Amino acid sequence: MGKVVAVERSLGNLARQLAERGYTVVDEHYNGYVDAILYDGEKSRLSYLNQFDNVIDMEKGAVLINTANRPLEDIIYAIENKVYEPLF
């Protein structure tokens, strides 16, 4: 089963690229658990992350990934390996 990745709307191109690679891409209105939450730390407000309080499986967790200035390969590596990404 592929990973479920929440991507903010402003990252539409990234969402398309991830979907092409087999990820299930969802937005902040998704009503299920996610493996990763992607956001743009340069353009988005951190209040976007509040939308995901109820979609994180507390046994598995979800990784937060700041996609600003990161190549696709680094983002995929972070999703697959659950690399911790600090908020600040």
mmCIF file as gemmi writes it, N, C-alpha and C atoms, coordinates in Angstrom:
data_model
loop_
_atom_site.group_PDB
_atom_site.id
_atom_site.type_symbol
_atom_site.label_atom_id
_atom_site.label_alt_id
_atom_site.label_comp_id
_atom_site.label_asym_id
_atom_site.label_entity_id
_atom_site.label_seq_id
_atom_site.pdbx_PDB_ins_code
_atom_site.Cartn_x
_atom_site.Cartn_y
_atom_site.Cartn_z
_atom_site.occupancy
_atom_site.B_iso_or_equiv
_atom_site.pdbx_formal_charge
_atom_site.auth_seq_id
_atom_site.auth_asym_id
_atom_site.pdbx_PDB_model_num
ATOM 1 N N . MET Axp A 1 ? 0.839 -1.189 0 1 0 ? 1 A 1
ATOM 2 C CA . MET Axp A 1 ? 0 0 0 1 0 ? 1 A 1
ATOM 3 C C . MET Axp A 1 ? 0.875 1.239 0 1 0 ? 1 A 1
ATOM 4 N N . GLY Axp A 2 ? 0.562 2.204 -0.873 1 0 ? 2 A 1
ATOM 5 C CA . GLY Axp A 2 ? 1.343 3.423 -0.979 1 0 ? 2 A 1
ATOM 6 C C . GLY Axp A 2 ? 1.127 4.344 0.201 1 0 ? 2 A 1
ATOM 7 N N . LYS Axp A 3 ? 2.008 5.265 0.329 1 0 ? 3 A 1
ATOM 8 C CA . LYS Axp A 3 ? 1.915 6.232 1.425 1 0 ? 3 A 1
ATOM 9 C C . LYS Axp A 3 ? 0.905 7.322 1.08 1 0 ? 3 A 1
ATOM 10 N N . VAL Axp A 4 ? 0.25 7.824 2.118 1 0 ? 4 A 1
ATOM 11 C CA . VAL Axp A 4 ? -0.703 8.924 1.973 1 0 ? 4 A 1
ATOM 12 C C . VAL Axp A 4 ? 0.01 10.202 2.385 1 0 ? 4 A 1
ATOM 13 N N . VAL Axp A 5 ? 0.013 11.172 1.484 1 0 ? 5 A 1
ATOM 14 C CA . VAL Axp A 5 ? 0.748 12.406 1.689 1 0 ? 5 A 1
ATOM 15 C C . VAL Axp A 5 ? -0.198 13.589 1.57 1 0 ? 5 A 1
ATOM 16 N N . ALA Axp A 6 ? -0.256 14.402 2.614 1 0 ? 6 A 1
ATOM 17 C CA . ALA Axp A 6 ? -1.063 15.623 2.583 1 0 ? 6 A 1
ATOM 18 C C . ALA Axp A 6 ? -0.19 16.753 2.041 1 0 ? 6 A 1
ATOM 19 N N . VAL Axp A 7 ? -0.701 17.438 1.025 1 0 ? 7 A 1
ATOM 20 C CA . VAL Axp A 7 ? 0.054 18.501 0.369 1 0 ? 7 A 1
ATOM 21 C C . VAL Axp A 7 ? -0.823 19.743 0.306 1 0 ? 7 A 1
ATOM 22 N N . GLU Axp A 8 ? -0.266 20.873 0.743 1 0 ? 8 A 1
ATOM 23 C CA . GLU Axp A 8 ? -1.064 22.092 0.685 1 0 ? 8 A 1
ATOM 24 C C . GLU Axp A 8 ? -1.297 22.496 -0.767 1 0 ? 8 A 1
ATOM 25 N N . ARG Axp A 9 ? -2.382 23.195 -0.989 1 0 ? 9 A 1
ATOM 26 C CA . ARG Axp A 9 ? -2.838 23.497 -2.355 1 0 ? 9 A 1
ATOM 27 C C . ARG Axp A 9 ? -1.835 24.263 -3.188 1 0 ? 9 A 1
ATOM 28 N N . SER Axp A 10 ? -1.035 25.105 -2.582 1 0 ? 10 A 1
ATOM 29 C CA . SER Axp A 10 ? -0.078 25.899 -3.353 1 0 ? 10 A 1
ATOM 30 C C . SER Axp A 10 ? 1.037 25.04 -3.955 1 0 ? 10 A 1
ATOM 31 N N . LEU Axp A 11 ? 1.112 23.784 -3.56 1 0 ? 11 A 1
ATOM 32 C CA . LEU Axp A 11 ? 2.151 22.876 -4.056 1 0 ? 11 A 1
ATOM 33 C C . LEU Axp A 11 ? 1.584 21.904 -5.093 1 0 ? 11 A 1
ATOM 34 N N . GLY Axp A 12 ? 0.753 22.411 -5.967 1 0 ? 12 A 1
ATOM 35 C CA . GLY Axp A 12 ? 0.074 21.574 -6.951 1 0 ? 12 A 1
ATOM 36 C C . GLY Axp A 12 ? 1.003 20.786 -7.852 1 0 ? 12 A 1
ATOM 37 N N . ASN Axp A 13 ? 2.089 21.394 -8.302 1 0 ? 13 A 1
ATOM 38 C CA . ASN Axp A 13 ? 3.031 20.697 -9.177 1 0 ? 13 A 1
ATOM 39 C C . ASN Axp A 13 ? 3.681 19.532 -8.439 1 0 ? 13 A 1
ATOM 40 N N . LEU Axp A 14 ? 4.07 19.768 -7.2 1 0 ? 14 A 1
ATOM 41 C CA . LEU Axp A 14 ? 4.666 18.713 -6.385 1 0 ? 14 A 1
ATOM 42 C C . LEU Axp A 14 ? 3.649 17.591 -6.15 1 0 ? 14 A 1
ATOM 43 N N . ALA Axp A 15 ? 2.407 17.954 -5.877 1 0 ? 15 A 1
ATOM 44 C CA . ALA Axp A 15 ? 1.355 16.957 -5.665 1 0 ? 15 A 1
ATOM 45 C C . ALA Axp A 15 ? 1.209 16.065 -6.892 1 0 ? 15 A 1
ATOM 46 N N . ARG Axp A 16 ? 1.235 16.66 -8.07 1 0 ? 16 A 1
ATOM 47 C CA . ARG Axp A 16 ? 1.113 15.901 -9.314 1 0 ? 16 A 1
ATOM 48 C C . ARG Axp A 16 ? 2.298 14.946 -9.48 1 0 ? 16 A 1
ATOM 49 N N . GLN Axp A 17 ? 3.498 15.422 -9.203 1 0 ? 17 A 1
ATOM 50 C CA . GLN Axp A 17 ? 4.691 14.583 -9.335 1 0 ? 17 A 1
ATOM 51 C C . GLN Axp A 17 ? 4.65 13.402 -8.367 1 0 ? 17 A 1
ATOM 52 N N . LEU Axp A 18 ? 4.184 13.634 -7.162 1 0 ? 18 A 1
ATOM 53 C CA . LEU Axp A 18 ? 4.096 12.541 -6.191 1 0 ? 18 A 1
ATOM 54 C C . LEU Axp A 18 ? 3.029 11.535 -6.594 1 0 ? 18 A 1
ATOM 55 N N . ALA Axp A 19 ? 1.901 12.025 -7.079 1 0 ? 19 A 1
ATOM 56 C CA . ALA Axp A 19 ? 0.831 11.128 -7.531 1 0 ? 19 A 1
ATOM 57 C C . ALA Axp A 19 ? 1.323 10.262 -8.688 1 0 ? 19 A 1
ATOM 58 N N . GLU Axp A 20 ? 2.107 10.836 -9.581 1 0 ? 20 A 1
ATOM 59 C CA . GLU Axp A 20 ? 2.663 10.079 -10.702 1 0 ? 20 A 1
ATOM 60 C C . GLU Axp A 20 ? 3.594 8.966 -10.24 1 0 ? 20 A 1
ATOM 61 N N . ARG Axp A 21 ? 4.154 9.126 -9.046 1 0 ? 21 A 1
ATOM 62 C CA . ARG Axp A 21 ? 5.071 8.127 -8.489 1 0 ? 21 A 1
ATOM 63 C C . ARG Axp A 21 ? 4.365 7.142 -7.552 1 0 ? 21 A 1
ATOM 64 N N . GLY Axp A 22 ? 3.032 7.211 -7.53 1 0 ? 22 A 1
ATOM 65 C CA . GLY Axp A 22 ? 2.266 6.22 -6.79 1 0 ? 22 A 1
ATOM 66 C C . GLY Axp A 22 ? 1.812 6.615 -5.396 1 0 ? 22 A 1
ATOM 67 N N . TYR Axp A 23 ? 2.084 7.836 -4.98 1 0 ? 23 A 1
ATOM 68 C CA . TYR Axp A 23 ? 1.621 8.287 -3.672 1 0 ? 23 A 1
ATOM 69 C C . TYR Axp A 23 ? 0.151 8.696 -3.755 1 0 ? 23 A 1
ATOM 70 N N . THR Axp A 24 ? -0.569 8.495 -2.664 1 0 ? 24 A 1
ATOM 71 C CA . THR Axp A 24 ? -1.929 9.013 -2.561 1 0 ? 24 A 1
ATOM 72 C C . THR Axp A 24 ? -1.811 10.423 -2.009 1 0 ? 24 A 1
ATOM 73 N N . VAL Axp A 25 ? -2.17 11.391 -2.8 1 0 ? 25 A 1
ATOM 74 C CA . VAL Axp A 25 ? -2.019 12.799 -2.423 1 0 ? 25 A 1
ATOM 75 C C . VAL Axp A 25 ? -3.377 13.333 -1.994 1 0 ? 25 A 1
ATOM 76 N N . VAL Axp A 26 ? -3.418 13.94 -0.801 1 0 ? 26 A 1
ATOM 77 C CA . VAL Axp A 26 ? -4.657 14.477 -0.251 1 0 ? 26 A 1
ATOM 78 C C . VAL Axp A 26 ? -4.432 15.92 0.188 1 0 ? 26 A 1
ATOM 79 N N . ASP Axp A 27 ? -5.531 16.615 0.499 1 0 ? 27 A 1
ATOM 80 C CA . ASP Axp A 27 ? -5.418 17.982 0.999 1 0 ? 27 A 1
ATOM 81 C C . ASP Axp A 27 ? -5.872 18.049 2.452 1 0 ? 27 A 1
ATOM 82 N N . GLU Axp A 28 ? -6.01 19.258 2.956 1 0 ? 28 A 1
ATOM 83 C CA . GLU Axp A 28 ? -6.341 19.43 4.381 1 0 ? 28 A 1
ATOM 84 C C . GLU Axp A 28 ? -7.757 18.994 4.731 1 0 ? 28 A 1
ATOM 85 N N . HIS Axp A 29 ? -8.574 18.675 3.759 1 0 ? 29 A 1
ATOM 86 C CA . HIS Axp A 29 ? -9.936 18.219 4.018 1 0 ? 29 A 1
ATOM 87 C C . HIS Axp A 29 ? -10.041 16.698 4.083 1 0 ? 29 A 1
ATOM 88 N N . TYR Axp A 30 ? -8.932 16.026 3.952 1 0 ? 30 A 1
ATOM 89 C CA . TYR Axp A 30 ? -8.907 14.559 3.975 1 0 ? 30 A 1
ATOM 90 C C . TYR Axp A 30 ? -9.316 14.055 5.349 1 0 ? 30 A 1
ATOM 91 N N . ASN Axp A 31 ? -10.095 12.992 5.382 1 0 ? 31 A 1
ATOM 92 C CA . ASN Axp A 31 ? -10.6 12.462 6.641 1 0 ? 31 A 1
ATOM 93 C C . ASN Axp A 31 ? -10.041 11.06 6.874 1 0 ? 31 A 1
ATOM 94 N N . GLY Axp A 32 ? -8.759 10.964 7.038 1 0 ? 32 A 1
ATOM 95 C CA . GLY Axp A 32 ? -8.088 9.692 7.288 1 0 ? 32 A 1
ATOM 96 C C . GLY Axp A 32 ? -6.66 9.958 7.707 1 0 ? 32 A 1
ATOM 97 N N . TYR Axp A 33 ? -5.94 8.902 8.022 1 0 ? 33 A 1
ATOM 98 C CA . TYR Axp A 33 ? -4.561 9.082 8.475 1 0 ? 33 A 1
ATOM 99 C C . TYR Axp A 33 ? -3.616 9.361 7.318 1 0 ? 33 A 1
ATOM 100 N N . VAL Axp A 34 ? -2.581 10.145 7.595 1 0 ? 34 A 1
ATOM 101 C CA . VAL Axp A 34 ? -1.563 10.461 6.595 1 0 ? 34 A 1
ATOM 102 C C . VAL Axp A 34 ? -0.194 10.037 7.113 1 0 ? 34 A 1
ATOM 103 N N . ASP Axp A 35 ? 0.704 9.751 6.173 1 0 ? 35 A 1
ATOM 104 C CA . ASP Axp A 35 ? 2.075 9.386 6.52 1 0 ? 35 A 1
ATOM 105 C C . ASP Axp A 35 ? 2.992 10.6 6.568 1 0 ? 35 A 1
ATOM 106 N N . ALA Axp A 36 ? 2.654 11.619 5.795 1 0 ? 36 A 1
ATOM 107 C CA . ALA Axp A 36 ? 3.481 12.823 5.738 1 0 ? 36 A 1
ATOM 108 C C . ALA Axp A 36 ? 2.613 14.038 5.449 1 0 ? 36 A 1
ATOM 109 N N . ILE Axp A 37 ? 3.056 15.184 5.957 1 0 ? 37 A 1
ATOM 110 C CA . ILE Axp A 37 ? 2.395 16.457 5.711 1 0 ? 37 A 1
ATOM 111 C C . ILE Axp A 37 ? 3.442 17.381 5.101 1 0 ? 37 A 1
ATOM 112 N N . LEU Axp A 38 ? 3.187 17.828 3.865 1 0 ? 38 A 1
ATOM 113 C CA . LEU Axp A 38 ? 4.12 18.679 3.153 1 0 ? 38 A 1
ATOM 114 C C . LEU Axp A 38 ? 3.624 20.113 3.139 1 0 ? 38 A 1
ATOM 115 N N . TYR Axp A 39 ? 4.535 21.042 3.389 1 0 ? 39 A 1
ATOM 116 C CA . TYR Axp A 39 ? 4.191 22.459 3.383 1 0 ? 39 A 1
ATOM 117 C C . TYR Axp A 39 ? 5.381 23.259 2.87 1 0 ? 39 A 1
ATOM 118 N N . ASP Axp A 40 ? 5.125 24.461 2.427 1 0 ? 40 A 1
ATOM 119 C CA . ASP Axp A 40 ? 6.173 25.356 1.959 1 0 ? 40 A 1
ATOM 120 C C . ASP Axp A 40 ? 6.451 26.365 3.062 1 0 ? 40 A 1
ATOM 121 N N . GLY Axp A 41 ? 7.571 26.205 3.729 1 0 ? 41 A 1
ATOM 122 C CA . GLY Axp A 41 ? 7.92 27.056 4.865 1 0 ? 41 A 1
ATOM 123 C C . GLY Axp A 41 ? 8.153 28.51 4.509 1 0 ? 41 A 1
ATOM 124 N N . GLU Axp A 42 ? 8.347 28.812 3.243 1 0 ? 42 A 1
ATOM 125 C CA . GLU Axp A 42 ? 8.566 30.197 2.832 1 0 ? 42 A 1
ATOM 126 C C . GLU Axp A 42 ? 7.273 30.906 2.46 1 0 ? 42 A 1
ATOM 127 N N . LYS Axp A 43 ? 6.261 30.145 2.042 1 0 ? 43 A 1
ATOM 128 C CA . LYS Axp A 43 ? 5.036 30.764 1.534 1 0 ? 43 A 1
ATOM 129 C C . LYS Axp A 43 ? 3.798 30.496 2.381 1 0 ? 43 A 1
ATOM 130 N N . SER Axp A 44 ? 3.79 29.413 3.127 1 0 ? 44 A 1
ATOM 131 C CA . SER Axp A 44 ? 2.572 29.062 3.861 1 0 ? 44 A 1
ATOM 132 C C . SER Axp A 44 ? 2.65 29.545 5.303 1 0 ? 44 A 1
ATOM 133 N N . ARG Axp A 45 ? 1.484 29.604 5.894 1 0 ? 45 A 1
ATOM 134 C CA . ARG Axp A 45 ? 1.415 29.946 7.314 1 0 ? 45 A 1
ATOM 135 C C . ARG Axp A 45 ? 1.327 28.648 8.095 1 0 ? 45 A 1
ATOM 136 N N . LEU Axp A 46 ? 1.936 28.616 9.245 1 0 ? 46 A 1
ATOM 137 C CA . LEU Axp A 46 ? 1.937 27.398 10.042 1 0 ? 46 A 1
ATOM 138 C C . LEU Axp A 46 ? 0.545 27.014 10.522 1 0 ? 46 A 1
ATOM 139 N N . SER Axp A 47 ? -0.399 27.932 10.455 1 0 ? 47 A 1
ATOM 140 C CA . SER Axp A 47 ? -1.768 27.583 10.837 1 0 ? 47 A 1
ATOM 141 C C . SER Axp A 47 ? -2.322 26.493 9.926 1 0 ? 47 A 1
ATOM 142 N N . TYR Axp A 48 ? -1.758 26.345 8.738 1 0 ? 48 A 1
ATOM 143 C CA . TYR Axp A 48 ? -2.147 25.262 7.827 1 0 ? 48 A 1
ATOM 144 C C . TYR Axp A 48 ? -2 23.911 8.515 1 0 ? 48 A 1
ATOM 145 N N . LEU Axp A 49 ? -1.002 23.759 9.352 1 0 ? 49 A 1
ATOM 146 C CA . LEU Axp A 49 ? -0.736 22.486 10.002 1 0 ? 49 A 1
ATOM 147 C C . LEU Axp A 49 ? -1.805 22.115 11.022 1 0 ? 49 A 1
ATOM 148 N N . ASN Axp A 50 ? -2.533 23.078 11.542 1 0 ? 50 A 1
ATOM 149 C CA . ASN Axp A 50 ? -3.596 22.79 12.505 1 0 ? 50 A 1
ATOM 150 C C . ASN Axp A 50 ? -4.698 21.927 11.905 1 0 ? 50 A 1
ATOM 151 N N . GLN Axp A 51 ? -4.817 21.925 10.59 1 0 ? 51 A 1
ATOM 152 C CA . GLN Axp A 51 ? -5.853 21.14 9.919 1 0 ? 51 A 1
ATOM 153 C C . GLN Axp A 51 ? -5.632 19.642 10.089 1 0 ? 51 A 1
ATOM 154 N N . PHE Axp A 52 ? -4.455 19.246 10.532 1 0 ? 52 A 1
ATOM 155 C CA . PHE Axp A 52 ? -4.094 17.833 10.546 1 0 ? 52 A 1
ATOM 156 C C . PHE Axp A 52 ? -4.066 17.206 11.93 1 0 ? 52 A 1
ATOM 157 N N . ASP Axp A 53 ? -4.637 17.849 12.915 1 0 ? 53 A 1
ATOM 158 C CA . ASP Axp A 53 ? -4.669 17.293 14.272 1 0 ? 53 A 1
ATOM 159 C C . ASP Axp A 53 ? -5.296 15.914 14.319 1 0 ? 53 A 1
ATOM 160 N N . ASN Axp A 54 ? -6.308 15.668 13.525 1 0 ? 54 A 1
ATOM 161 C CA . ASN Axp A 54 ? -7.058 14.418 13.615 1 0 ? 54 A 1
ATOM 162 C C . ASN Axp A 54 ? -6.648 13.385 12.571 1 0 ? 54 A 1
ATOM 163 N N . VAL Axp A 55 ? -5.602 13.62 11.804 1 0 ? 55 A 1
ATOM 164 C CA . VAL Axp A 55 ? -5.235 12.678 10.745 1 0 ? 55 A 1
ATOM 165 C C . VAL Axp A 55 ? -3.886 12 10.986 1 0 ? 55 A 1
ATOM 166 N N . ILE Axp A 56 ? -3.326 12.195 12.152 1 0 ? 56 A 1
ATOM 167 C CA . ILE Axp A 56 ? -2.044 11.577 12.456 1 0 ? 56 A 1
ATOM 168 C C . ILE Axp A 56 ? -2.278 10.354 13.325 1 0 ? 56 A 1
ATOM 169 N N . ASP Axp A 57 ? -1.867 9.205 12.843 1 0 ? 57 A 1
ATOM 170 C CA . ASP Axp A 57 ? -1.95 7.953 13.595 1 0 ? 57 A 1
ATOM 171 C C . ASP Axp A 57 ? -0.889 8.018 14.687 1 0 ? 57 A 1
ATOM 172 N N . MET Axp A 58 ? -1.311 8.082 15.942 1 0 ? 58 A 1
ATOM 173 C CA . MET Axp A 58 ? -0.371 8.275 17.047 1 0 ? 58 A 1
ATOM 174 C C . MET Axp A 58 ? 0.579 7.095 17.244 1 0 ? 58 A 1
ATOM 175 N N . GLU Axp A 59 ? 0.242 5.939 16.717 1 0 ? 59 A 1
ATOM 176 C CA . GLU Axp A 59 ? 1.153 4.8 16.82 1 0 ? 59 A 1
ATOM 177 C C . GLU Axp A 59 ? 2.247 4.855 15.758 1 0 ? 59 A 1
ATOM 178 N N . LYS Axp A 60 ? 1.912 5.373 14.583 1 0 ? 60 A 1
ATOM 179 C CA . LYS Axp A 60 ? 2.867 5.432 13.479 1 0 ? 60 A 1
ATOM 180 C C . LYS Axp A 60 ? 3.481 6.813 13.311 1 0 ? 60 A 1
ATOM 181 N N . GLY Axp A 61 ? 2.729 7.846 13.639 1 0 ? 61 A 1
ATOM 182 C CA . GLY Axp A 61 ? 3.214 9.212 13.47 1 0 ? 61 A 1
ATOM 183 C C . GLY Axp A 61 ? 3.14 9.661 12.021 1 0 ? 61 A 1
ATOM 184 N N . ALA Axp A 62 ? 3.434 10.912 11.815 1 0 ? 62 A 1
ATOM 185 C CA . ALA Axp A 62 ? 3.506 11.501 10.474 1 0 ? 62 A 1
ATOM 186 C C . ALA Axp A 62 ? 4.683 12.459 10.463 1 0 ? 62 A 1
ATOM 187 N N . VAL Axp A 63 ? 5.393 12.483 9.374 1 0 ? 63 A 1
ATOM 188 C CA . VAL Axp A 63 ? 6.54 13.365 9.258 1 0 ? 63 A 1
ATOM 189 C C . VAL Axp A 63 ? 6.092 14.677 8.614 1 0 ? 63 A 1
ATOM 190 N N . LEU Axp A 64 ? 6.596 15.801 9.149 1 0 ? 64 A 1
ATOM 191 C CA . LEU Axp A 64 ? 6.341 17.121 8.576 1 0 ? 64 A 1
ATOM 192 C C . LEU Axp A 64 ? 7.53 17.463 7.69 1 0 ? 64 A 1
ATOM 193 N N . ILE Axp A 65 ? 7.25 17.856 6.458 1 0 ? 65 A 1
ATOM 194 C CA . ILE Axp A 65 ? 8.331 18.141 5.525 1 0 ? 65 A 1
ATOM 195 C C . ILE Axp A 65 ? 8.161 19.533 4.945 1 0 ? 65 A 1
ATOM 196 N N . ASN Axp A 66 ? 9.147 20.379 5.205 1 0 ? 66 A 1
ATOM 197 C CA . ASN Axp A 66 ? 9.194 21.702 4.609 1 0 ? 66 A 1
ATOM 198 C C . ASN Axp A 66 ? 9.781 21.529 3.21 1 0 ? 66 A 1
ATOM 199 N N . THR Axp A 67 ? 8.99 21.775 2.191 1 0 ? 67 A 1
ATOM 200 C CA . THR Axp A 67 ? 9.431 21.524 0.82 1 0 ? 67 A 1
ATOM 201 C C . THR Axp A 67 ? 10.184 22.69 0.194 1 0 ? 67 A 1
ATOM 202 N N . ALA Axp A 68 ? 10.276 23.807 0.897 1 0 ? 68 A 1
ATOM 203 C CA . ALA Axp A 68 ? 10.92 24.996 0.332 1 0 ? 68 A 1
ATOM 204 C C . ALA Axp A 68 ? 12.359 24.687 -0.084 1 0 ? 68 A 1
ATOM 205 N N . ASN Axp A 69 ? 12.655 24.959 -1.336 1 0 ? 69 A 1
ATOM 206 C CA . ASN Axp A 69 ? 14.003 24.819 -1.894 1 0 ? 69 A 1
ATOM 207 C C . ASN Axp A 69 ? 14.562 23.4 -1.802 1 0 ? 69 A 1
ATOM 208 N N . ARG Axp A 70 ? 13.71 22.408 -1.808 1 0 ? 70 A 1
ATOM 209 C CA . ARG Axp A 70 ? 14.168 21.013 -1.753 1 0 ? 70 A 1
ATOM 210 C C . ARG Axp A 70 ? 13.827 20.306 -3.059 1 0 ? 70 A 1
ATOM 211 N N . PRO Axp A 71 ? 14.77 19.551 -3.575 1 0 ? 71 A 1
ATOM 212 C CA . PRO Axp A 71 ? 14.465 18.784 -4.789 1 0 ? 71 A 1
ATOM 213 C C . PRO Axp A 71 ? 13.517 17.627 -4.478 1 0 ? 71 A 1
ATOM 214 N N . LEU Axp A 72 ? 12.822 17.172 -5.5 1 0 ? 72 A 1
ATOM 215 C CA . LEU Axp A 72 ? 11.856 16.093 -5.352 1 0 ? 72 A 1
ATOM 216 C C . LEU Axp A 72 ? 12.48 14.852 -4.717 1 0 ? 72 A 1
ATOM 217 N N . GLU Axp A 73 ? 13.684 14.517 -5.091 1 0 ? 73 A 1
ATOM 218 C CA . GLU Axp A 73 ? 14.342 13.324 -4.561 1 0 ? 73 A 1
ATOM 219 C C . GLU Axp A 73 ? 14.512 13.406 -3.045 1 0 ? 73 A 1
ATOM 220 N N . ASP Axp A 74 ? 14.839 14.59 -2.532 1 0 ? 74 A 1
ATOM 221 C CA . ASP Axp A 74 ? 14.989 14.77 -1.083 1 0 ? 74 A 1
ATOM 222 C C . ASP Axp A 74 ? 13.645 14.624 -0.372 1 0 ? 74 A 1
ATOM 223 N N . ILE Axp A 75 ? 12.593 15.139 -0.986 1 0 ? 75 A 1
ATOM 224 C CA . ILE Axp A 75 ? 11.254 15.052 -0.395 1 0 ? 75 A 1
ATOM 225 C C . ILE Axp A 75 ? 10.807 13.592 -0.342 1 0 ? 75 A 1
ATOM 226 N N . ILE Axp A 76 ? 11.027 12.855 -1.418 1 0 ? 76 A 1
ATOM 227 C CA . ILE Axp A 76 ? 10.658 11.435 -1.446 1 0 ? 76 A 1
ATOM 228 C C . ILE Axp A 76 ? 11.467 10.661 -0.411 1 0 ? 76 A 1
ATOM 229 N N . TYR Axp A 77 ? 12.735 10.971 -0.279 1 0 ? 77 A 1
ATOM 230 C CA . TYR Axp A 77 ? 13.565 10.302 0.727 1 0 ? 77 A 1
ATOM 231 C C . TYR Axp A 77 ? 13.001 10.549 2.125 1 0 ? 77 A 1
ATOM 232 N N . ALA Axp A 78 ? 12.601 11.779 2.397 1 0 ? 78 A 1
ATOM 233 C CA . ALA Axp A 78 ? 12.047 12.12 3.708 1 0 ? 78 A 1
ATOM 234 C C . ALA Axp A 78 ? 10.728 11.389 3.957 1 0 ? 78 A 1
ATOM 235 N N . ILE Axp A 79 ? 9.89 11.277 2.94 1 0 ? 79 A 1
ATOM 236 C CA . ILE Axp A 79 ? 8.617 10.558 3.084 1 0 ? 79 A 1
ATOM 237 C C . ILE Axp A 79 ? 8.884 9.089 3.381 1 0 ? 79 A 1
ATOM 238 N N . GLU Axp A 80 ? 9.733 8.478 2.61 1 0 ? 80 A 1
ATOM 239 C CA . GLU Axp A 80 ? 9.987 7.042 2.725 1 0 ? 80 A 1
ATOM 240 C C . GLU Axp A 80 ? 10.708 6.662 4.019 1 0 ? 80 A 1
ATOM 241 N N . ASN Axp A 81 ? 11.558 7.54 4.499 1 0 ? 81 A 1
ATOM 242 C CA . ASN Axp A 81 ? 12.38 7.226 5.672 1 0 ? 81 A 1
ATOM 243 C C . ASN Axp A 81 ? 11.919 7.925 6.944 1 0 ? 81 A 1
ATOM 244 N N . LYS Axp A 82 ? 10.817 8.675 6.832 1 0 ? 82 A 1
ATOM 245 C CA . LYS Axp A 82 ? 10.276 9.425 7.981 1 0 ? 82 A 1
ATOM 246 C C . LYS Axp A 82 ? 11.344 10.238 8.673 1 0 ? 82 A 1
ATOM 247 N N . VAL Axp A 83 ? 12.082 10.97 7.879 1 0 ? 83 A 1
ATOM 248 C CA . VAL Axp A 83 ? 13.14 11.83 8.383 1 0 ? 83 A 1
ATOM 249 C C . VAL Axp A 83 ? 12.489 13.003 9.108 1 0 ? 83 A 1
ATOM 250 N N . TYR Axp A 84 ? 12.945 13.284 10.306 1 0 ? 84 A 1
ATOM 251 C CA . TYR Axp A 84 ? 12.383 14.386 11.071 1 0 ? 84 A 1
ATOM 252 C C . TYR Axp A 84 ? 12.748 15.712 10.445 1 0 ? 84 A 1
ATOM 253 N N . GLU Axp A 85 ? 11.764 16.587 10.347 1 0 ? 85 A 1
ATOM 254 C CA . GLU Axp A 85 ? 11.963 17.937 9.81 1 0 ? 85 A 1
ATOM 255 C C . GLU Axp A 85 ? 11.48 18.935 10.856 1 0 ? 85 A 1
ATOM 256 N N . PRO Axp A 86 ? 12.391 19.747 11.406 1 0 ? 86 A 1
ATOM 257 C CA . PRO Axp A 86 ? 11.943 20.714 12.412 1 0 ? 86 A 1
ATOM 258 C C . PRO Axp A 86 ? 11.004 21.749 11.811 1 0 ? 86 A 1
ATOM 259 N N . LEU Axp A 87 ? 10.127 22.268 12.635 1 0 ? 87 A 1
ATOM 260 C CA . LEU Axp A 87 ? 9.184 23.292 12.184 1 0 ? 87 A 1
ATOM 261 C C . LEU Axp A 87 ? 9.876 24.628 11.95 1 0 ? 87 A 1
ATOM 262 N N . PHE Axp A 88 ? 10.932 24.902 12.692 1 0 ? 88 A 1
ATOM 263 C CA . PHE Axp A 88 ? 11.586 26.217 12.578 1 0 ? 88 A 1
ATOM 264 C C . PHE Axp A 88 ? 13.03 26.066 12.214 1 0 ? 88 A 1
